[in-house]
Amino acid sequence: MGFNYDEFFSSVSKIMKKSVIRELLKLTEKPEIISFAGGLPAPETFPVNDLIPIINKLIEREGAKILQYGATEGYGELRKLLTERISKQMKMPLTVNNLLVVSASQQALDIVGKIFIDPGDKIITERPSYLGGLSAFNSYKANIIGVTLEDDGICIKELEETLDTLYNKRAERIKFFYTIPDFQNPAGVTTSLEKRKKIVELANKYDFLIIEDLPYRELRYEGVTLPTLYELDGGKRVISLYTFSKIFCPGLRLGWIVAPEEVINKVIIAKQAMDLCTPPFNQAIAAAYIKEGLLEERIRKNIEIYSKKRKFMLEILDKYLGGIEEVKWTKPEGGLFLWMTLPDYIDCDELFYKAIENNVAYVIGSAFYPEYPEKNHFRMNFSYPSFDQIEEGVKRLSKVIKDSIK
């Protein structure tokens, strides 16, 4: 009889669940399957040839330093460069004390949960929302309330009604509102300027924090760049999360948090209990890459590649599914994803297996809901597949969808 660990596992570990998406993705690994399921950057965007001389120079010049432990706050040169870059983008003064380097934004989400959430604390997210954020907050036993996401961001009326009910009728409060304002994952929508201002206004009125996740912000293909919530708030009650994963290299596992100094000080303590420091070697690579002026050109090339793929996928969807009134999809201005909506009577969790049988895959939409999942949606990624795969994959998927429509 095997040893029983159940009595030893913590209460937190017992509520942890495997990622539904990761489990389903195992079914997409057959080479004949065209997958729109992952959120992977295109391999052709990775600057391998640029990095070889940079890494060689770093090893020769600073090998002993960058192979050693580093400061929890981050590699000094990288923090300085990122602070200057974000200050310029936001057009507001920041210091290195407002910025800390993390092991990509997923660690940032975990730290946010660790320093702000007590068991049972209420937070609000968009509905649907990023699964990685939901998982991080759930692991700290948050009570997550979802508010409907519209084509231009969260439904403000519903958000106000939810806050009014909690604060004025139940004498309760929320700790923070979590949002992905630019090209939201999974839906691909962008929060309008009017709604961004209203969110900040409500945060001040009801006294809650805002966590804005900005992994795709610099991947805009059309439209006008809108100010961050951090800018609109003036850096008082907003914490902003960034990553290099979509604009540089996900394998480096690098991101950063921008927040008031008081929050950064608490983040330092939390991070020290996790991993002491983000790998100095990886940070030094990123710093050298930025110093040589290569990052801006990399982002420009990424935008050129992804904007063409986005445009092509929208055209192919229209070609094979256009004219079917019950089938709709978002038209993102940037990012990596779009969101499909099918008739209410179609369960996309079940449809997934039919898609697999036809050698095409997507991510089920129900996984992105904090509560009461809606099952007639799914997410599609356009950054990773080739143009040929996009056309053939949409063709296969359209057959599965059409066969399911009554």
Buried (B, 14 or more C-beta within 10 A) or exposed (E): EEEEEEEEEEEEEEEEEEEBBEEBBEBBEEEEBBBBBBBBBBEEBBBEEBBEEBBEEBBEEBEEEBBEEBBBBBBBBBBBBBBEBBBEBBEBEBEBBBBBBBBBBBBBBBBBBBBBBEEEBBBBBBBBBBBBBBBBBBBBBBBBBBBEBBEBBBBBEBBBEBBEEBBEEEEEEBBBBBBBBBBBBBBBBBBBBEBBBBBBEBBEEBEBBBBBBBBBBBBBBEEEEBBBBBBBBEBEBBBBBBBBBBBBBBEBBBBBBBBBEEBBEBBBEBBEEBEEBBBBBBBBBBBBBBEEEBBEEBBEEBBEBBBEBBBBBBEBBEEBBEEBEBBEBBBBBBBBBBBBBBBEEBBBBEBBEBBBEBBBBBBBBBBBBBEEBBBBBBBBBBBBBEEEBBBBBBBBBBBBBEEBEE
